[in-house]
Amino acid sequence: MTSSASEPMLRGVLPVLQTPFTEQGDFDFETLDREIQWAFDTGADGVVVAMVSEILRLSESGRRELAEHVCTASQGRGTSVISIGAESTPVAVELAQHAESVGASAVMAIPPISTGLSNAATRDYFAAIAASISIPLVVQDASGYVGAVIDIGVYGEWLKQFGAERILFKPEASPLGPNLSRLRDATDGKAQIFEGSGGINLVDCYRRGIVGTMPGTDLLDGIVALWNALEAKDDDRIYQLSLPISGIGALQLSAGLDGFLAIEKHLLVRRGIFKNTVQRQPVGWTLDAQTAAEVDRLFDRLQDAI
């Protein structure tokens, strides 16, 4: 099934799904369905499969199976974005075409991480993906976690070739806010930009002109409330909500990608959405008792603010 041209453009709050596993390490699709249901019930505009979905720890067949399930579960409820970045252009193209065939609204890709690419090679990699599908491609600079920074000059070339409705951007190079503004200004405001800092930079990035955010599902109720407060220009509520979100985000960010994975799953268990915190191994960081206690204190403050 191919996405309809009448589907809404990507925008708003699009949470990145955590992937639940059984104690034996298999997909737990019953829990995943509960997570997706909760996301849409909470006000998400769509859902995303991406880095914190542990895609780099899945086999190619596992990635396809996950994409199929998420796209089917999201049909008629909101947009679905599937990350398809790979270490070779042919594999990325195959994953992109598969995502479109199972109903994805858009795909997202990071550059290959096993080799340093020239600007020309980076440009050609993403252009090949975009040319192989009819749905939008979100270009993700994930250099805050893995890989190298994408040169800002290349973004304009993609926009010129494919147009702003086919190529969107999720820049994550540090410092996030100033680099986002550089991208906005370099493209004369044409670039449609998402942020994905887990909420820690959402207020700053919103004021710089993003069209949406891709947080985790763990703090989704707070992020939706914060997004609505930003839209309403309610500064008192903005900072009441953003401070505990930023506190949790800082703890996640301090431990890198595994920090987001461990803390998000901890909070999803606390919410009663997940049954366990099982991650695909190996991991470089595990949640200690004192960090968990601080996360819980901040989470309680956020719930009070919501």
JOURKA-V923410 format. One record per backbone hydrogen bond with DSSP energy under -0.5 kcal/mol. CO is the residue of the C=O (numbers start at 1). NH is the residue of the N-H. Records with the same first field share a line. If there is no record, write none. Layout:
CO=NH, NH
This chain:
1=103
4=7
12=14, 213
13=15, 45, 46
15=17, 48
16=217
18=20
20=28
22=25
26=22
27=29
28=32
29=33
30=34
31=35
32=36
33=37
34=38
35=39
36=40
37=41
38=42
39=43, 44
40=43
45=79
46=15
47=81
48=17, 50
49=83
50=53, 55
51=54
54=57
55=58
59=63
60=64
61=65
62=66
63=67
64=68
65=69
66=70
67=71
68=72
69=73
70=74
71=75
72=75
74=77, 78
79=47
80=105, 106
81=49
82=108
88=92
89=93
90=94
91=95
92=96
93=97
94=98
95=99
96=100
97=101
98=102
99=104
100=103
105=136
106=82
107=138
108=84, 85
109=140
115=117
118=122
119=123
120=124
121=125
122=126
123=127
124=128
125=129
126=130
127=131
128=132
129=132
130=133
136=107
137=139, 168
138=109, 140
139=141, 170
140=142
141=172
142=145, 146
151=154, 155
152=155, 156
153=157
154=158
155=159
156=160
157=161
158=162, 163
159=163
163=166, 167
166=137
168=139
169=194
170=141
175=179
176=180
177=181
178=182
179=183
180=184
181=185
182=186
183=187
184=189
185=188
187=190
191=193
192=169
193=211, 212
195=214
197=200
199=202
201=205
202=206
203=207
205=208, 210
206=209
211=12
212=195
213=14
215=16
217=220
219=223
220=224
221=225
222=226
223=227
224=228
225=229
226=230
227=231
228=232
229=233, 234
230=233
233=235
234=238
235=239
236=240
237=241
238=242
239=243
240=244
241=245
242=246
243=247
244=248
245=249
246=250
247=251
248=252
249=253
250=254
251=255
252=255
253=256
255=259
256=259, 260
257=261
258=262
259=263
260=264
261=265
262=266
263=267
264=268
265=269
266=270
267=271
268=273, 274
269=272
288=292
289=293
290=294
291=295
292=296
293=297
294=298
295=299
296=300
297=301
298=302
299=303
300=304
301=305
302=306
